[in-house]
Amino acid sequence: MKNEILIKNTTVWTGGEKGKLLKNHSVLISQGKIKKIAPYAKIKEKAAKTLDGKGKLLMPGFINAHMHFYSTLARGLNKIKPSKNFTEILENLWWKLDKKLTKDASYYSALIPLITAVRKGTTTLIDHHASPYHIKGSLFEIEKGVRETGLRSALCYEVSDRDGEEKTKEGIKENLSFIEHAAKINDNRIKALFGLHASFTLSDKTLEQAAAYERNFKCGFHVHCAEAQADQINSETLRNMRVVERFDKFGILGPKTILAHCVHINEREMDLISQSQSAVVHNPQSNANNSVGIADIIKMKEKGILFGLGTDAMTVNMTEELRCGLWLQHLKNDPSKGFAEICQALTVNNAKIANRYFEKIGEIKEGWEADLILIDYIPCTPFETDNFYGHLVFGISQSQVDTTISGGKILMENKKIKLNLDEEKINKKAAEIAKKIWSSF
């Protein structure tokens, strides 16, 4: 009974490739894991804590497969030059911001979206960090925020040659230090990848070094790939090969590698990604905001590529990203295309990607981690397994998360955050840090 939670009398969406809708069911959580799933009348066990799921939907916590926590500090920043293309956006905003991030900035910029993620039912986030003038220990500051919020996160530092050789070396060292740290702890809460920025800011020497180091750990890479056409132009002009071909040449591709974006890849590159079993993460809102294009997830599916859904820091609300992604696929193709693909990216593929690093997350199955959310949802039309995605896009996405549970710990209940954190003080401190950073733009 101790450390047990019973969620009773609810509708359960199990998630996963063979997801089912189970009505009038209860779920028993014990020691952070899902112990039992059964019809309401058949679970007789008593628990230390009981949650009434009537009028709610129980489903796996959402997973965000590509995030930048540090982008939080750009919220409201209006002192940047107008940018007409992706390269200018990087130069006028992001590469100015990341240079000004301090130890405190890395911590607070992560803590705020993590708390928001609890509110939005996102329980796992795969992050990509950059702070070239505070590299050492930056991932450990972010880890502190993740642990304080009780969520899960896979972290990495963005190695790039854009700030000089010493910063490249520091970035590699921070990745290696954190990879060793995460492997030693091995607690299914924090994982590590080897972070790289993008082909156009990485020399052959750096790619070769990174690949050699990663082979010792087999942790996989997290890298931006062909986000804008400029990345491909750079690679073809200077290297006489396309971006994915270059990554393949240096051993960057592989089953544990995440290629973020892949907006401008051709069929040959898709074949290389598929053959290597690398994962692609689609970030539709960011791609639209930066005017770089819409990734062809329809073709990716035909090629057998595992593609997930990320937000690239535009939000931590995964159903918002889902809806935008669907509208953009309709715009790119026609209204008959993209519905199942984008829904599966969020509800099936993100869990497949995350389980390359974590263990048993993203589904409601006995023995799996109890990363669960209760959402207020009373359907006004027939609600069955075969039309779940329609309810997800047009109904559930518009409903409010009531309860968020991660590893069997209640992080939010009745829409009230249960963390031992002072949000008012956190936001005040973040505002002070942002003001100082903005003053130098």
C-alpha positions as CSV (number, residue, x, y, z in Angstrom):
1,M,0.0,0.0,0.0
2,K,2.9,2.4,0.7
3,N,4.0,4.3,-2.3
4,E,1.0,3.1,-4.2
5,I,-1.5,5.3,-6.2
6,L,-4.8,4.1,-7.5
7,I,-6.4,5.9,-10.4
8,K,-9.9,4.7,-10.5
9,N,-12.9,4.7,-12.8
10,T,-11.4,6.4,-15.8
11,T,-10.9,6.0,-19.6
12,V,-7.4,4.8,-20.5
13,W,-5.5,5.3,-23.7
14,T,-2.7,2.9,-23.5
15,G,-0.5,4.5,-26.2
16,G,2.0,2.5,-28.3
17,E,1.7,1.0,-31.7
18,K,-1.3,-1.1,-30.7
19,G,-2.9,1.5,-28.5
20,K,-6.3,0.7,-27.1
21,L,-9.0,2.8,-25.5
22,L,-10.1,1.1,-22.2
23,K,-13.3,2.5,-20.7
24,N,-14.2,2.3,-17.0
25,H,-10.8,1.1,-16.0
26,S,-8.4,1.6,-13.1
27,V,-4.7,1.7,-13.0
28,L,-2.6,0.8,-9.9
29,I,0.8,2.4,-9.5
30,S,3.4,0.9,-7.1
31,Q,7.0,1.9,-6.5
32,G,6.9,4.2,-9.5
33,K,5.8,1.5,-12.0
34,I,2.4,0.5,-13.4
35,K,1.4,-2.5,-11.4
36,K,-2.0,-3.3,-12.7
37,I,-4.5,-2.3,-15.4
38,A,-8.0,-3.7,-15.1
39,P,-11.7,-2.9,-15.3
40,Y,-12.8,-0.6,-12.4
41,A,-14.8,-3.3,-10.6
42,K,-11.9,-5.8,-10.6
43,I,-9.2,-3.8,-8.8
44,K,-9.9,-4.3,-5.1
45,E,-6.5,-3.2,-3.8
46,K,-6.3,-0.2,-1.4
47,A,-3.7,2.4,-2.1
48,A,-2.1,5.2,-0.1
49,K,-3.5,7.7,-2.6
50,T,-6.6,7.4,-4.7
51,L,-7.4,9.6,-7.7
52,D,-10.9,9.7,-9.2
53,G,-10.6,9.6,-12.9
54,K,-14.3,10.0,-13.7
55,G,-14.8,12.5,-16.5
56,K,-11.1,12.3,-17.4
57,L,-8.8,10.6,-19.8
58,L,-5.7,8.8,-18.6
59,M,-2.9,8.5,-21.1
60,P,1.0,8.4,-21.2
61,G,2.8,11.6,-20.5
62,F,3.8,13.4,-23.7
63,I,7.4,13.3,-24.9
64,N,9.1,16.3,-26.6
65,A,11.9,14.9,-28.8
66,H,13.7,18.1,-29.6
67,M,13.9,21.1,-27.3
68,H,16.1,24.1,-26.4
69,F,15.5,25.1,-22.8
70,Y,17.7,28.2,-23.0
71,S,15.4,29.8,-25.6
72,T,13.1,30.7,-22.7
73,L,15.2,33.9,-22.1
74,A,14.3,35.2,-25.6
75,R,10.7,35.5,-24.7
76,G,9.6,39.1,-25.4
77,L,13.1,40.2,-26.6
78,N,12.5,43.0,-29.2
79,K,15.9,44.5,-29.6
80,I,17.0,42.3,-32.5
81,K,17.4,43.3,-36.1
82,P,14.8,42.2,-38.6
83,S,16.0,38.9,-40.1
84,K,15.1,37.9,-43.7
85,N,16.4,34.4,-43.6
86,F,17.5,31.6,-41.3
87,T,21.2,32.6,-41.2
88,E,20.3,36.1,-40.1
89,I,18.0,34.7,-37.4
90,L,20.9,32.8,-36.0
91,E,23.3,35.7,-36.2
92,N,20.9,38.4,-35.0
93,L,19.2,36.4,-32.2
94,W,20.3,32.9,-31.1
95,W,24.1,33.3,-31.5
96,K,24.0,36.6,-29.6
97,L,21.8,35.1,-26.8
98,D,23.7,31.9,-26.2
99,K,27.0,33.8,-25.8
100,K,25.5,35.7,-22.9
101,L,24.2,32.7,-20.9
102,T,25.7,32.2,-17.5
103,K,25.5,29.4,-15.0
104,D,22.3,30.9,-13.5
105,A,20.9,31.5,-16.9
106,S,21.3,27.9,-17.9
107,Y,19.6,26.8,-14.8
108,Y,16.6,29.2,-14.7
109,S,16.0,29.1,-18.4
110,A,15.5,25.3,-18.0
111,L,13.5,25.4,-14.8
112,I,10.7,27.6,-16.2
113,P,9.8,25.4,-19.3
114,L,10.2,22.3,-17.2
115,I,7.5,23.6,-14.7
116,T,5.4,24.6,-17.7
117,A,5.9,21.1,-19.1
118,V,4.4,19.7,-15.9
119,R,1.3,21.8,-16.5
120,K,1.0,20.7,-20.1
121,G,1.5,17.0,-19.4
122,T,4.9,16.6,-21.0
123,T,7.0,14.3,-18.9
124,T,10.1,13.7,-21.0
125,L,12.1,16.2,-23.0
126,I,15.2,15.7,-25.1
127,D,17.2,18.9,-24.9
128,H,20.0,20.5,-26.9
129,H,22.0,23.2,-25.1
130,A,24.4,26.0,-26.1
131,S,26.2,28.5,-23.8
132,P,29.7,29.1,-25.3
133,Y,30.9,31.4,-22.6
134,H,29.6,29.1,-19.8
135,I,30.2,25.6,-21.1
136,K,31.7,23.8,-18.2
137,G,29.1,22.5,-15.9
138,S,26.2,23.8,-17.9
139,L,24.5,20.4,-18.4
140,F,24.8,19.8,-14.7
141,E,22.9,23.0,-14.0
142,I,20.1,21.8,-16.4
143,E,20.1,18.4,-14.7
144,K,19.5,20.1,-11.4
145,G,16.3,21.7,-12.8
146,V,15.1,18.5,-14.3
147,R,15.5,16.6,-11.0
148,E,13.8,19.4,-9.1
149,T,10.8,19.2,-11.3
150,G,10.7,15.3,-11.2
151,L,10.7,15.0,-15.0
152,R,12.9,13.0,-17.4
153,S,15.4,14.5,-19.9
154,A,18.1,13.5,-22.2
155,L,20.7,16.3,-22.4
156,C,23.6,17.3,-24.6
157,Y,25.9,20.3,-25.3
158,E,25.9,21.7,-28.8
159,V,29.5,21.4,-30.1
160,S,30.3,24.0,-32.8
161,D,33.3,25.5,-34.4
162,R,31.7,28.9,-34.8
163,D,33.2,30.4,-31.6
164,G,36.8,29.1,-32.1
165,E,38.9,26.0,-31.3
166,E,38.9,26.4,-27.6
167,K,35.1,26.5,-27.4
168,T,35.0,23.4,-29.6
169,K,37.2,21.6,-27.2
170,E,35.2,22.8,-24.1
171,G,32.0,21.6,-25.8
172,I,33.4,18.2,-26.5
173,K,34.7,17.9,-22.9
174,E,31.3,18.9,-21.4
175,N,29.5,16.3,-23.5
176,L,32.0,13.6,-22.4
177,S,31.8,14.6,-18.8
178,F,28.1,14.5,-18.7
179,I,27.9,11.3,-20.7
180,E,30.1,9.6,-18.1
181,H,28.1,11.1,-15.3
182,A,24.7,9.9,-16.7
183,A,26.1,6.4,-17.4
184,K,27.4,6.1,-13.8
185,I,24.1,7.2,-12.2
186,N,22.0,5.2,-14.7
187,D,18.7,6.0,-13.0
188,N,16.3,6.3,-15.9
189,R,15.7,9.9,-15.1
190,I,18.6,11.6,-16.8
191,K,20.4,10.4,-20.0
192,A,23.0,11.9,-22.3
193,L,23.7,12.3,-26.0
194,F,26.6,13.8,-27.8
195,G,25.5,17.2,-29.0
196,L,26.5,18.8,-32.3
197,H,25.2,22.0,-33.8
198,A,24.9,21.5,-37.6
199,S,27.0,20.6,-40.5
200,F,27.7,24.2,-41.6
201,T,29.3,25.1,-38.3
202,L,31.3,21.8,-37.9
203,S,34.7,21.1,-39.5
204,D,35.8,17.7,-40.7
205,K,38.3,17.6,-37.9
206,T,35.5,18.2,-35.3
207,L,33.2,15.6,-36.8
208,E,36.0,13.1,-36.9
209,Q,36.9,13.7,-33.2
210,A,33.3,13.6,-32.1
211,A,32.7,10.3,-33.9
212,A,35.8,8.8,-32.3
213,Y,34.7,9.8,-28.8
214,E,31.1,8.7,-29.3
215,R,32.3,5.2,-30.3
216,N,33.6,4.7,-26.8
217,F,30.1,5.4,-25.3
218,K,27.7,4.5,-28.0
219,C,25.3,7.2,-26.7
220,G,24.3,8.6,-30.1
221,F,24.3,12.2,-31.4
222,H,21.8,15.0,-31.3
223,V,22.4,17.3,-34.3
224,H,20.5,19.8,-36.5
225,C,20.3,18.5,-40.0
226,A,19.3,20.4,-43.2
227,E,17.0,22.7,-41.2
228,A,17.4,25.4,-43.9
229,Q,18.6,25.2,-47.5
230,A,21.7,27.2,-46.4
231,D,23.0,24.1,-44.7
232,Q,22.8,22.0,-47.9
233,I,24.3,24.8,-50.0
234,N,27.3,25.1,-47.6
235,S,27.9,21.3,-47.6
236,E,27.6,21.0,-51.4
237,T,29.7,24.0,-52.1
238,L,32.5,23.3,-49.6
239,R,32.4,19.6,-49.2
240,N,30.9,18.4,-52.6
241,M,28.4,16.3,-50.7
242,R,25.0,16.7,-49.1
243,V,24.6,17.1,-45.3
244,V,23.4,13.5,-44.6
245,E,26.1,12.1,-46.8
246,R,28.7,14.0,-44.8
247,F,27.3,12.8,-41.5
248,D,27.3,9.3,-42.9
249,K,30.9,9.6,-44.0
250,F,32.1,10.6,-40.5
251,G,30.0,8.0,-38.6
252,I,27.5,10.4,-37.1
253,L,24.4,8.4,-38.2
254,G,23.2,5.4,-36.2
255,P,20.3,4.0,-34.2
256,K,20.8,6.3,-31.2
257,T,21.3,9.5,-33.3
258,I,18.6,12.2,-33.5
259,L,18.6,14.4,-36.7
260,A,16.5,17.4,-35.9
261,H,14.5,19.0,-38.7
262,C,15.6,17.4,-42.0
263,V,13.5,19.9,-44.0
264,H,15.8,19.9,-47.0
265,I,16.9,16.3,-47.5
266,N,16.5,14.3,-50.8
267,E,15.5,10.7,-51.3
268,R,19.2,9.5,-51.3
269,E,19.6,11.1,-47.9
270,M,16.4,9.6,-46.7
271,D,17.7,6.2,-47.7
272,L,20.9,6.7,-45.7
273,I,18.9,7.8,-42.7
274,S,16.6,4.7,-43.0
275,Q,19.5,2.3,-43.5
276,S,21.4,3.7,-40.5
277,Q,18.2,3.6,-38.3
278,S,18.8,7.2,-37.3
279,A,15.7,9.1,-36.0
280,V,14.4,12.3,-37.4
281,V,12.5,14.9,-35.3
282,H,10.1,17.1,-37.0
283,N,9.6,20.6,-35.6
284,P,6.7,22.2,-37.6
285,Q,6.1,25.4,-35.7
286,S,9.7,26.4,-35.6
287,N,10.2,25.6,-39.3
288,A,7.2,27.7,-40.1
289,N,8.3,30.6,-37.8
290,N,11.8,30.6,-39.4
291,S,10.3,30.2,-42.9
292,V,12.6,27.3,-43.8
293,G,9.9,24.9,-45.1
294,I,7.9,21.9,-44.2
295,A,9.6,18.5,-43.8
296,D,8.3,15.7,-46.0
297,I,7.2,13.2,-43.3
298,I,5.0,11.4,-45.8
299,K,8.0,10.4,-47.9
300,M,10.0,9.6,-44.7
301,K,7.3,7.1,-43.7
302,E,7.5,5.5,-47.1
303,K,11.2,5.2,-46.6
304,G,10.8,3.5,-43.3
305,I,12.3,6.4,-41.3
306,L,11.4,6.7,-37.6
307,F,10.4,10.3,-37.2
308,G,9.1,12.0,-34.0
309,L,7.8,15.3,-33.0
310,G,9.6,18.1,-31.2
311,T,9.0,21.8,-30.5
312,D,12.4,23.4,-30.9
313,A,11.5,25.5,-27.9
314,M,8.4,27.1,-29.5
315,T,6.3,25.5,-26.8
316,V,6.2,22.5,-24.4
317,N,2.6,21.9,-25.2
318,M,2.8,18.9,-27.5
319,T,-0.8,18.9,-28.7
320,E,-0.3,22.5,-29.9
321,E,2.7,21.2,-31.9
322,L,0.6,18.3,-33.2
323,R,-2.2,20.5,-34.5
324,C,0.2,22.9,-36.2
325,G,2.1,20.0,-37.7
326,L,-1.1,18.6,-39.2
327,W,-2.2,21.9,-40.7
328,L,1.2,22.3,-42.3
329,Q,1.2,18.8,-43.8
330,H,-2.2,19.6,-45.3
331,L,-0.8,22.8,-46.7
332,K,2.3,21.0,-48.1
333,N,0.3,18.2,-49.7
334,D,-3.5,18.1,-49.5
335,P,-6.1,17.6,-46.7
336,S,-6.0,13.8,-47.2
337,K,-2.3,13.6,-46.2
338,G,-0.5,13.6,-42.9
339,F,-3.2,12.9,-40.3
340,A,-2.1,9.5,-39.1
341,E,1.6,10.3,-39.7
342,I,1.7,13.3,-37.4
343,C,-0.5,11.6,-34.7
344,Q,1.7,8.6,-34.7
345,A,4.8,10.8,-34.5
346,L,3.6,12.1,-31.2
347,T,1.9,9.1,-29.6
348,V,4.0,6.2,-31.0
349,N,7.3,7.3,-32.5
350,N,8.3,9.7,-29.8
351,A,8.2,6.8,-27.3
352,K,10.2,4.6,-29.7
353,I,12.8,7.3,-29.9
354,A,12.9,8.0,-26.2
355,N,13.2,4.3,-25.4
356,R,16.5,4.2,-27.2
357,Y,17.8,6.1,-24.2
358,F,15.3,5.5,-21.3
359,E,13.6,2.2,-20.4
360,K,9.9,1.5,-20.6
361,I,8.4,4.9,-21.0
362,G,5.6,6.2,-23.2
363,E,3.0,3.5,-22.8
364,I,0.5,2.4,-20.1
365,K,1.7,-1.2,-19.6
366,E,2.2,-3.3,-16.6
367,G,5.8,-3.0,-15.4
368,W,6.4,0.3,-17.3
369,E,7.3,3.6,-15.7
370,A,4.2,5.4,-14.4
371,D,4.6,8.6,-16.5
372,L,0.9,9.4,-16.7
373,I,-1.5,12.4,-17.2
374,L,-5.1,12.8,-16.5
375,I,-6.9,15.2,-18.9
376,D,-10.4,16.6,-18.4
377,Y,-12.3,15.0,-21.3
378,I,-16.0,14.0,-21.6
379,P,-16.5,13.2,-25.3
380,C,-19.6,14.5,-27.0
381,T,-19.4,12.0,-29.8
382,P,-18.6,8.3,-29.9
383,F,-15.1,7.7,-28.5
384,E,-13.4,4.4,-29.5
385,T,-10.0,3.0,-30.2
386,D,-10.4,3.5,-34.0
387,N,-11.2,7.2,-33.7
388,F,-8.9,8.2,-30.9
389,Y,-6.7,10.4,-33.1
390,G,-9.7,12.4,-34.2
391,H,-10.5,13.1,-30.6
392,L,-6.9,13.9,-29.8
393,V,-6.6,16.5,-32.5
394,F,-10.0,18.2,-32.2
395,G,-11.0,17.6,-28.6
396,I,-8.4,16.4,-26.2
397,S,-5.9,19.0,-27.4
398,Q,-8.4,21.7,-26.4
399,S,-8.8,20.2,-22.9
400,Q,-6.9,20.9,-19.8
401,V,-4.4,18.6,-18.1
402,D,-5.6,18.0,-14.6
403,T,-2.9,15.7,-13.1
404,T,0.7,14.9,-14.1
405,I,2.6,11.9,-12.7
406,S,6.2,11.1,-13.4
407,G,7.8,7.9,-12.1
408,G,4.8,7.4,-9.8
409,K,5.3,10.8,-8.2
410,I,2.4,13.3,-8.5
411,L,3.8,16.6,-9.9
412,M,0.5,18.3,-10.4
413,E,-3.0,17.4,-9.0
414,N,-6.3,19.2,-9.6
415,K,-4.3,21.6,-11.8
416,K,-2.1,22.7,-8.9
417,I,1.7,22.2,-9.0
418,K,2.9,20.0,-6.2
419,L,6.6,20.8,-6.5
420,N,8.7,22.2,-3.8
421,L,9.5,25.3,-5.9
422,D,8.7,29.0,-5.5
423,E,7.5,29.9,-9.0
424,E,7.2,33.6,-8.2
425,K,10.8,33.8,-7.1
426,I,12.0,31.7,-10.0
427,N,10.3,34.0,-12.5
428,K,11.5,37.1,-10.8
429,K,15.1,35.8,-10.9
430,A,14.8,34.8,-14.6
431,A,13.5,38.2,-15.4
432,E,16.5,39.8,-13.8
433,I,18.8,37.6,-15.8
434,A,17.0,38.3,-19.0
435,K,17.1,42.0,-18.4
436,K,20.8,41.9,-18.0
437,I,21.3,39.8,-21.1
438,W,19.0,42.0,-23.2
439,S,20.8,45.2,-22.2
440,S,23.8,44.1,-24.1
441,F,22.0,43.5,-27.4
